[in-house]
Amino acid sequence: MALPAPTNKGSQGQTTMRPNFQTRLLLAGDASYPAGGYAMADYLKANLSITPTVLEIRGYGKTAGVIDHYVDYDIDNDKLKLYVLATGAEVAGATDVSSVALDLVLTYS
């Protein structure tokens, strides 16, 4: 499965003092978390119409209003990984995370 289109909650543009961009994204998980995480470059190109060089993605996931997941972006493999806060373990492949609301800040150039 794949992540659904995000809600873009605003961006900051490039200036002399700020050579990178940041965008806040709100999105839901999907019905089948891919083993090893979500591939982000194609997702961002398809959903935000940008071809970024992703520098960092930070954020968390909430279920029923409670933060219970955190994310880590594997820059070498272009994967956004989702972890269970209580255990620190990555979510297992094929797990239904559709009830998890992700709040992400994407930093890119």
C-alpha positions as CSV (number, residue, x, y, z in Angstrom):
1,M,0.0,0.0,0.0
2,A,1.0,3.6,-0.2
3,L,0.6,6.7,1.8
4,P,-2.4,8.9,0.9
5,A,-2.0,12.5,-0.3
6,P,-1.0,14.8,2.5
7,T,-2.5,18.0,3.8
8,N,0.1,20.7,3.4
9,K,0.0,22.9,6.4
10,G,2.4,25.6,5.1
11,S,6.0,26.0,3.8
12,Q,8.9,28.3,4.4
13,G,10.9,29.3,1.4
14,Q,14.6,29.7,0.6
15,T,16.4,33.0,1.4
16,T,20.0,34.0,1.8
17,M,19.7,33.2,5.5
18,R,17.6,30.0,5.1
19,P,18.9,28.1,2.0
20,N,16.5,25.1,2.6
21,F,12.8,24.7,2.6
22,Q,10.5,23.3,5.2
23,T,7.0,22.0,4.8
24,R,4.6,20.6,7.4
25,L,2.6,17.6,6.2
26,L,-0.4,15.9,7.9
27,L,-1.4,12.5,6.6
28,A,-2.8,9.2,7.6
29,G,-0.9,5.9,7.6
30,D,-2.1,3.2,5.3
31,A,-3.6,-0.3,5.6
32,S,-0.3,-2.1,5.0
33,Y,2.9,-0.6,6.3
34,P,5.7,-1.5,3.9
35,A,8.6,-3.5,5.4
36,G,11.5,-1.1,5.7
37,G,9.5,2.0,5.5
38,Y,7.9,4.3,2.9
39,A,9.9,5.4,-0.1
40,M,9.6,9.2,-0.1
41,A,11.1,10.7,-3.2
42,D,8.4,9.4,-5.6
43,Y,5.7,10.1,-3.1
44,L,6.7,13.7,-2.7
45,K,7.0,14.2,-6.5
46,A,3.6,12.7,-7.0
47,N,1.8,14.5,-4.2
48,L,3.6,17.8,-3.8
49,S,4.8,18.3,-7.4
50,I,8.4,18.8,-6.2
51,T,11.6,16.8,-6.7
52,P,13.4,17.6,-3.5
53,T,16.7,16.6,-2.1
54,V,15.3,15.5,1.3
55,L,17.6,16.5,4.1
56,E,15.5,15.4,7.1
57,I,12.0,14.4,8.1
58,R,10.9,14.7,11.7
59,G,7.6,14.0,13.2
60,Y,5.3,11.7,15.2
61,G,2.1,9.7,14.9
62,K,-1.0,9.9,17.0
63,T,-3.7,7.3,17.5
64,A,-6.9,8.6,19.1
65,G,-5.1,11.9,19.9
66,V,-2.2,10.2,21.8
67,I,1.3,10.3,20.5
68,D,2.3,6.6,20.1
69,H,4.6,6.5,17.1
70,Y,7.7,8.4,16.0
71,V,9.4,8.6,12.6
72,D,12.9,8.4,11.4
73,Y,14.1,9.2,7.9
74,D,16.8,6.9,6.4
75,I,18.4,9.4,4.1
76,D,20.7,6.7,2.5
77,N,17.8,4.6,1.4
78,D,15.1,7.3,1.1
79,K,12.8,5.6,3.5
80,L,10.5,7.0,6.2
81,K,10.3,4.5,9.0
82,L,7.6,4.4,11.6
83,Y,8.4,3.2,15.2
84,V,6.2,2.3,18.1
85,L,7.0,4.8,20.9
86,A,6.4,2.3,23.8
87,T,8.9,-0.3,22.5
88,G,11.2,1.6,20.1
89,A,10.7,-1.2,17.5
90,E,9.9,-0.4,13.9
91,V,6.4,-1.2,12.9
92,A,6.3,-4.7,11.3
93,G,5.7,-5.0,7.6
94,A,2.0,-5.3,6.5
95,T,0.7,-3.9,9.8
96,D,-2.4,-1.7,9.5
97,V,-1.4,1.8,10.5
98,S,-4.4,3.5,9.0
99,S,-5.5,4.8,12.4
100,V,-2.2,6.6,12.9
101,A,-2.3,10.3,12.0
102,L,1.2,11.4,11.0
103,D,2.4,15.0,11.6
104,L,5.7,15.5,9.7
105,V,8.1,18.4,9.0
106,L,10.0,17.9,5.8
107,T,13.3,19.8,5.3
108,Y,14.6,19.8,1.8
109,S,16.6,21.7,-0.8
